[in-house]
Structure formats: C-alpha cells, structure tokens
C-alpha cells in the first residue's frame, strides 16, 4: 500500500424508512480545518446497504491514500470488517457458510478494496447518543431518504442482494 498522505476523520450513517424502503446515507469528512458533507439515497434499499454506502461514498471521496478514522454506529459494518468476516466471505465466493450466501457482496467488495487503499481505523459509536457528527450524519441520511425521485439501488432491486 502507498504511504498515507493525510489524516481524516470520517463519520458515516445510513437510514431507511422501512427495511426495505426508501433509504439515505450521510457523511461528514473532517480534514485539517476543512469539512465536507455528502449525502444521497435510493428509492428502495435496506438500512445495512445505506450504512455501507455511507462508508463507500466517504472513502471514495478521498483523492489519495489516506490515514482515516471511520466512525459508524453500524455493528454490521464495523464487525464485518474488523473481525474479518467480509474478507472470509469474499474468499469463500461470497458465502457465509456452505449453505448461506453473504448479503451485499457488491458493496462488501467495494469496501474491502477501499480498505486496502487506505489505512482505516474502523470505530463503532453508539447511535443516537448525542455524538454531534454522528447525529449530523443521521440527519443527512434521513433527509436524503425523503427526497423526491430517488434513483434505483440497481443491485438491490434486481434481487442480487
């Protein structure tokens, strides 16, 4: 991996009205004294997919390999990366075990690739506990999920997840 060139704080959150239902993601990127907020959504998706999309969008926004502390209130996201589950699923052709397929392989593949590009410390934060940046991400995600004319989550709607 290339040497890290910057230190970034990345806060992420996903939201879904119904599960599945309209969903959104929110991202707050802090670097030096700069702040960027990103958000978007899909007309039909799941909460887990939006949690993952928030991380993907935030990490993809980084122009060069970076040292990142990523904060998420999703145990699904944090545990699958930190405990190595997602790597194991990929090594097993996206199967959790001999009978069960892993969900969201399209997004896990992107996240694992981004995890190799950047030096990421994956950090869980308790949701809705008053953490200012996590709360801001939640508001961004909910707002995005309520937008009119949201695009399709092509993979989810095609039934591949």
Secondary structure, DSSP 8 states (H G I E B T S, - for coil): ------EEEEEEEEEEEETTEEEEEEEEEEETTEEEEEEEEEEEE-HHHHHHHHHHHHHHT-SS--EEEEEES-HHHHHHHHTSHHHHHHHTTSBSSSS-B-S-HHHHHHHHHHHHHSEEEEEE--TTSS-HHHHHHHHHHHHHHT-TT-B--HHHHTT--
